[in-house]
Amino acid sequence: MMKRRNLGPIAIAAAVIALGACYGTQEPAAASTGAAPAVAQAAAPAMPTQVEAVTFGMNSAEEGERLYGRECAFCHVGRNTGTIMLQKRLPPGTPAQLHERTNLPAAYVRLVVRNGLVNMPPLSRAELSDADLDLIAQWLAAGRSR
Ligand code: HEC
């Protein structure tokens, strides 16, 4: 009985490995066909990994970036909830990651954080002080690309 039930995860793992192997073998073949893979790559730039998302801004000299990394990046950097939801609703060409945006006013950032927005929960002053939120909002509003 136990043995049978344990086969599920093994089968899934095997399928994942097989799928990985497929992608692995397709890559060189696709690369040899010319322009098409280059176009596909341009359309989908690599997202930061989960480790890069949770450590985002950690060693930054800018406090706003460090705070953003601590309070917001686990949803807004890499393929996480914020990135995925914004990718669905923002116009094509608008970066889904907030740190890549050049059109975010600080007042809008403060408003969204305090009130929430559709799928984003609001953050109270107990969770994030006004002073810290100001630093984050100003850092995002500066729109520097990183
Ligand atoms: C629990 C996950 C989560 C956290 C934490 C989070 N957000 Fe969000 N945020 C979201 C989601 C999801 C959306 C997209 C809302 C929607 O449209 O459904 C969003 C949207 C936004 C938007 C709107 C962007 C636009 O173009 O309209 C801003 C600004 C924003 N977040 C700022 C922040 C900041 C600053 C922080 C940190 C203080 C933060 N968020 C923390 C999930 C999160």
Residues whose N, C-alpha, C, O or C-beta is under 5 A from the ligand:
A	BS01	HEC	E71 C72 C75 T81 G82 M85 L86 Y108 V109 V112 V113 L117 V118 N119 M120
